Amino acid sequence: MLSENQISFFKDNGYLVVEPNIIYNDKELYDLNNICEKFFLNYEDGSLEKNTQKYNPKDFIIDHKNIKYIQNGITNNKNILNARRAICMGHQIEHGLSNYIENSNLQLCVKKLLNTKKISLHTSSLTKVYPGCIGEPKKLHTDLPGFVNSPLSFVKKKKFVLNILMYLTDVDQDLAPLRISPKTHLDYLNINDHLRLKKNIKKNINLLGASDIGIDEKTIMDLKYEIKKIQGKKGTVIFFSGNSLHSATENKTNKSRLHLNFNFGRRKDLEIRKFNYDMIKHDDINIFNYLSNFNDKNMLERSYIDSFKNKILNKYYKYHSKIENIIQKFRI
């Protein structure tokens, strides 16, 4: 499915763009857009008086039918959806997005890029970015702190979580394209050391924060890294390392951007964790019905099943991280 040149490009740059109609076909894209139409509010719906009476546009999160519409920019009273992004998790959708997750083309690509035969799914979602949503202006982030307790130890072992994003609309430079900084996945530790020295922090802690923190883009440019906006037609699939610095950008148009998102890891990398089973309980989803949609149920075991094994692993990696921090203090 992927050529050796493509795999080499991914290893060197930390991302890979695959053109439409190679992994997913037009019928699959059509069906995904229909799912989005069903689950997400249209931007025009946000201007209805009955909605503005029901919801306060100044609320940071508007919860509508279990989907969160999160404020990301300056909202206004004319449209409750202005400057928001909405996330619909895979477990909330019919079939759990299983036919897209277990798509044979996608699975081949994931296994090639992770260099493994067995993979774990850690997130699946659909996202809608409404007009006025500003993304992460002048900041970039890595996803690693959201998946592991000890990011620095994880990176030292040359491990990563694989992000997959597919555009479900044509995305130009004004319709919130993904930004990524090539090659930063290879220098995670060096960039982190640079930030520690800059802030005069002696303790070897992770400073490459997730999206709620981010790193100033000027720092990245001072370190001579490029920051690239990835535009693409509907059906464009972007693979990128969760160790890479990347960010969402502003939607400057009067249209909404849709995308599909997955995160995969090697099944043997047990330190990767995501408490999706907590969300499933919260959303009152029957876990057995959800699992029944998948052929490879073991792919879901690590992040979707509230098992005794997972509880033990979660405690182990949590306390292991604390012990590492204590040891680090004595080294200073």
N, C-alpha and C positions, 0 to 999 in steps of 0.2 A: 504493500500500500504506500509506504514512504520509501523514497530512494535513499541511498547511502549519503548523497549530497545533502538531502534535506535533514537527515539525522545529524550529520556533521554540523550543519548550519545551526541546528537547535543547540547542540552541545557547546558551540562557540559563542552563540549570541543570547541563549536563554529563552528564545521564542521562535516560533515557526508559523507562518501564515499559509493556509491551504485554501485554494480557490473554491468557489461554489461548485456543487454537483459532483464532487469527488467523494466526500464522506456521506453527506445526506443528499437525497434527491428532491426534486421539486414537490412531489406529493408530501413528503415528510415536512418540508418547510411550510407548505400550505396548511397542513394539520396543526403544526405548532402555532402558526398565526391565528388559527381558529380558537385554539386553547387560550391564547392571550386575549382574544376578543371576548371570550366567555368569562374569564376570571378577573381581568383588569377593567377598571373604569376608563372610559374614553375621556380625553381631555375636555371635550365639549360638555360632558355630563357634570363636570365640576362647577360649571357656572349656573347650574339650576338653582333656583331660589330654595327649593326644599332641602337641597344638600347644604347650602350655606346656613340654613336655620338649624340643621341637625348637627353639623360639625363646625368647630371653630378653626378658621384657616390659620390661626396663630399657634395652634397645637403642634408640638414637635412631631408627634405621631398621630395619624388618623387611622383608626382600625376599622376597616370596612369588610365584612364577611371573612374575617380572619386573615385578611391581607393588610400588611402595614404600609401606609403611605408616609414616608419619612421626609421631613423637611430638610432640604439641602439648598439653601439660598434664601432670598427674601420673598416670602409669601405675600399674597395680597387678598383683599376681600372680594375681588371679582371672580376668582376661581380657586376653589379649595385645593386643586391639584397643582397649581402653579408652584414651581421650584421644589418639586418632590420626586422621589423615586420609589417605586413599589416593588416588593419582592414576594413572589409566590413560590414557596418551597415545593420540591418535587413530591413529597408525601401528601400534599394537599390536592394533587391533580390525579385525574383518572389514570389508572395503570401505573401511577408513580413515576411517569416518564420512562418506564422500564424499556420500552421499545427503542428509545433514543439512547439510553445508557448502554443497552446490550446490542446496539447496532454493530454488526460484525466489522464494518470498516473502522468505526471509532475504536473498538476494542483492539484491533490490530495495531492501530497507531499508538494508543496508550501503552500497550505492552512493549512496543518497540522503543518508545521514548523513555520509558521507565526501566527498560532492559530487564524485564521480568516476565514470567509466565502467569503469575497470579497477582491480581490487583484487588484493591479495596476502594470502594466508593465512600467518599467522606462528605460531599455535599452535592445537591442537585437543585436547581432553581431556575425560574424565569424572572426577568427583571424588566421593568418599564421605566424609562427616564423621561419625565415630562418637561415641557418648555420651561425655561427659567432655572432648571436644576444646574448648579454650578460645579458639581463634581468636587475635585480637590485642588483648588487653585494654588498654583506654585508649590505644591507638595507632592511627594511620591511615597509609597509605602511598600512593605513586603507583607505577605500573608502568613508567614511562618509562625509568628506568636499566637495566631488563632488556632493552630493545629498541634503544637508541641509545647511542653513545659520548659524545655531547655534548648532554645534555638541554636545557640553557639555550638553545643555538643553535637546537635543534629547535623549542622553544616560541616563540622570537622570530619564527620563520617561520610561526607560527599553524598548526602541524602537530600531529597527535595519532594515537595508535593507538586503534582502536575495540575495546573489550571487549564481549563478549556472554556473558551468563550466563543459562541457563534452568533454573528449578527443576524437578526430576523428582519431587519430593515436595511436599505441601502444607507451606508454611513459615510458622510463626507466630513470635511474638517470642522464644520459647524454643528454637526449632529452628534456631539458627545463621543468622539472616537476614543478608544483606549490609548493611553500613553504608556510607553515602556522604555526603559533605559537598557539598551543592549550591553551584554557582558558583565553587568553588575552582579549577576548570580555567581560568577566566578570569584568575585572580590568581596563577598559578604563580610568576611572577617576583617579584611583590611579597611573597608568603609566603616565598619563598626569601631575599629581602633582609632580611625581618624576622628570620629565623633567623640570618642572618650577623651582623646588628647585635647580636642577643641574645647570641651567642657570641663577639663581638668578632673576627670573621673578616673581614679586609679583602679577601682574594682572592675574586673572584667565582666561587665553585664551587657546584655543585649539592648542596643539603642535603636535598632532598625524596627521601629514600631509598625503596628497595623494601621489600617486606614483612619482610625480615629485620632492618630497621633501624627504620623507622617514625618518626612524629612524635607527640609527646604530644598527646592530645586537648584538654588544657587550653589549649595554645597556640592551637589552632583556635578554641576557644570564646572565648578572650580577644580574638581577632581578629573576633569577632561572626559567625562562620559557624555555620550549623545543621549538626547531625549527625543523619541520618535512617536509621532501620532500614526496610528494604524487605521487607515480608511479601507472600506471594502464593500462589495455588493452583498445583498442578502444571501445568506448561505456561506459566507466566508467564515472559516474556522481558524481560531487563533489558539495555538498551544503555547503555554509559557510556564517557566519555572516559578514556583511560589517564592523562591529566593531572590527573584529579580525585582528591582524597584519599578513600580508601575503606578498608574493612577487613573481615575475617572476624570473626564473633562466636561466642560460646560456645554449644555444644549442651548445654542444661540438661535435655534429655529422655532417655528410655530408647530413643529411636528414632534412626535414622541419616538424615542429609540427603544427597540426591543432586543433583548438578547437572552440566549440560553447559557447556563453556566454549570460546569461540573468540576469537582476536584477529586483526583485519584491519587493513590499512593501504592507502593509495593505492599503486598499483604504481610510480608515478613517484617516490615517496619512498624513494630507494635507501638512505638512511642507516638505515632500519629493518632490523634483522638479528636472527635467532634461529638458533642452530646446531642445528636439528633433525636435519640430516643426520648429525651426530655421534652423536646418540641412536639414530638408525635403524641406523647401523653397529654400535653397542654392543649393540643388541637383536637383531642378526643378522637384520634385515628386508631382504628383497629390494626395493630402491628402485624397480626397474622394475615389479614386481608392484604396489607401492603406487601408483605414478603411474598405472598402467593403470585404476584405479578412477575417475579424474577425467576429465571432458570438457575442462575448462579447465586444462590442465597448466601453462600459463604462470603461473597463480595461485600455484603452488607453487615456482616457480623460485628466488625470493629466499631462502627459509628452509629449503627441503627438498632442494635439489640441490647437491652438492659440486662446483661447476663452477669453471673457471678464472676466469670473470668474477666470481663471488662471492669468490674468494680475493683478487683484486685490489681489489675494493670494500671488503672487510673490512680489508685492510691500509691502504687509503687513509683510511678513516674513523677507524681506530685512531690513525694517525700525525697525521692532521688534528687530532684531539682533543688529542694531546700538544703540538702546535705552538700551539694555542689557549691551553693552560695556560701555556706558556712566555711567550707574548706578554702574558698577564694578569699574570705576575710583574713584568714590566718596567713595567707601567702603575701598579703600586702605589707 
